Amino acid sequence: MGNLDEIRSITKRLLREGSPSLQQYEDALPLCKELYEAFPETHELWDVHQYANCLKKLNKLDEAELICENVYSEFKDKDLSQESNRPFLYK
């Protein structure tokens, strides 16, 4: 696994500066997947959101829905009020 902060920096450049092209989404997809695969350790919900959004933009709707369902099933019974109050630290 690569350096997660470095991967986040690359995906930020690809997806959050201006209006990303389909090629930028394609380029970001494996990086977003790597961040998503680290989710059990990081619990960074933004990584999941970005991965699902990337899949959606690339018209991989079934995969995006599956990602959302997996995370929902994990968190549906948890109190996320602390998550929503947590400072936004995503770089």
C-alpha positions as MATLAB code, in Angstrom:
seq = 'MGNLDEIRSITKRLLREGSPSLQQYEDALPLCKELYEAFPETHELWDVHQYANCLKKLNKLDEAELICENVYSEFKDKDLSQESNRPFLYK';
ca = [
       0.000    0.000    0.000;
       1.283    3.428   -0.897;
       1.422    6.492    1.285;
      -2.254    7.355    1.886;
      -1.652   11.092    2.255;
       0.227   11.107   -1.039;
      -2.577    9.174   -2.745;
      -5.155   11.585   -1.319;
      -3.126   14.502   -2.648;
      -3.110   12.986   -6.144;
      -6.841   12.213   -6.099;
      -7.541   15.740   -4.865;
      -5.589   17.149   -7.791;
      -7.384   14.861  -10.242;
     -10.924   15.155   -8.934;
     -11.371   18.311   -6.941;
      -9.597   21.004   -8.894;
     -11.818   22.276  -11.655;
     -14.164   20.009  -13.544;
     -12.636   16.521  -13.864;
     -12.676   14.761  -17.215;
     -13.589   11.110  -17.655;
      -9.879   10.397  -18.133;
      -9.127   11.976  -14.765;
     -11.779    9.753  -13.178;
     -10.207    6.736  -14.905;
      -6.776    7.767  -13.622;
      -8.098    8.284  -10.095;
     -10.110    5.058   -9.889;
      -7.288    2.689   -8.815;
      -6.074    5.272   -6.296;
      -9.563    5.700   -4.871;
      -9.874    1.925   -4.675;
      -6.625    1.738   -2.697;
      -7.917    4.355   -0.255;
     -11.186    2.450    0.044;
      -9.330   -0.802    0.740;
      -7.531    0.961    3.610;
     -10.886    2.031    5.080;
     -11.002   -0.703    7.769;
      -7.918    0.906    9.307;
      -8.523    4.590    8.487;
     -12.321    4.835    8.915;
     -12.114    7.822    6.570;
     -15.645    8.060    5.177;
     -14.526   10.647    2.619;
     -12.402    7.953    0.927;
     -15.482    5.778    0.536;
     -17.520    8.683   -0.803;
     -14.850    9.596   -3.323;
     -14.506    5.982   -4.525;
     -18.271    5.534   -4.910;
     -18.535    8.867   -6.722;
     -15.665    7.943   -9.041;
     -17.387    4.648   -9.903;
     -20.662    6.501  -10.491;
     -19.035    9.044  -12.818;
     -17.567    6.143  -14.820;
     -21.040    4.595  -15.086;
     -20.119    1.641  -12.853;
     -23.333    2.074  -10.914;
     -23.659   -1.478   -9.588;
     -20.169   -1.312   -8.085;
     -20.837    2.126   -6.593;
     -24.071    0.893   -5.045;
     -22.315   -2.144   -3.583;
     -19.661    0.066   -1.958;
     -22.360    2.242   -0.414;
     -24.319   -0.783    0.805;
     -21.212   -2.290    2.405;
     -20.388    0.867    4.318;
     -24.020    1.451    5.257;
     -24.354   -2.055    6.663;
     -21.218   -1.490    8.732;
     -22.302    1.880   10.125;
     -26.113    1.752   10.157;
     -26.322    0.993   13.884;
     -23.515    3.302   14.985;
     -23.871    6.786   16.340;
     -22.237    8.936   13.681;
     -22.826   12.224   15.483;
     -19.181   12.217   16.544;
     -18.168   11.645   12.918;
     -20.232   14.611   11.739;
     -18.677   16.813   14.444;
     -15.155   15.660   13.674;
     -13.004   18.361   12.053;
     -12.675   17.997    8.310;
      -9.022   16.972    8.004;
      -9.037   15.513    4.520;
      -6.131   16.997    2.587;
];
